[in-house]
Amino acid sequence: MSFEVRLVDPVGGAEAPPLLSSADLAGARAVTRSAWYVLSGRHSRSRVVLRIRPESLGRWQEAARRAVSLGSRLALVLDGETVAVMMLTQVPLDTELAIDASFFSGGTERDKARDATVLARKITAGLG
């Protein structure tokens, strides 16, 4: 399986190279965090966390910086199919990119946790 992060609206309309690809990733995992609040009870939040290889980090951060400054949307593409579209509001500074499950899954928090796990497994399977 191949995985890429691409610009949805590249400047000039030309096909841009992927900002990230399977070769740039060291792994992917699903993370669900739960918190309890006095007024509203328990809330969960699921994400897929992509670990970026250190040698790809500089190129990724520069591409992310351009995407943030232009307000571009990013498409997460798995085997040629767009599974999510999102925007970065700030440039990630470390080797992890967390993608909230609400970008690629609907339904309950349980559904989002399941879909995050499935997506992380598919991405990881494509890493070899």
Phi, psi and omega in degrees: 000139178254146179227137179217152167247120184235156171287135177280321183236072181296148180296132179085354177077000181281154178291118181267151175293157180297144175286325177219148174223177179304326181294337181273353186259141174265344180168174177212144178213155176264137180229129174238125179246142181235142178220153179242132180240142184301315185276332187237358177084204185277137176230140177241153178218123181251145180216159166254128181250119178264129175264121184265135179299140181304324181289344179259353188298314181300314179296318179297314182296321177294317178295319179294322178299317178295317181297319179293315183295328179272349184071029183283150174269150179246138177253133172265118187243122179242116182052045177080357181250128177287121181258345179196153173230132184213170174237143171268135177261344176209159182282124176297133185260348180245190186272013179237142175237115180264129181243116182295139183296339180295343177284337183231005182214146174245185177090204185283170177296329176295318177298317181295320178297318179295314181294325177296318179296316180297315181295317179298320178295320179295317179296314180298322179297329180280353182277347176096000000 
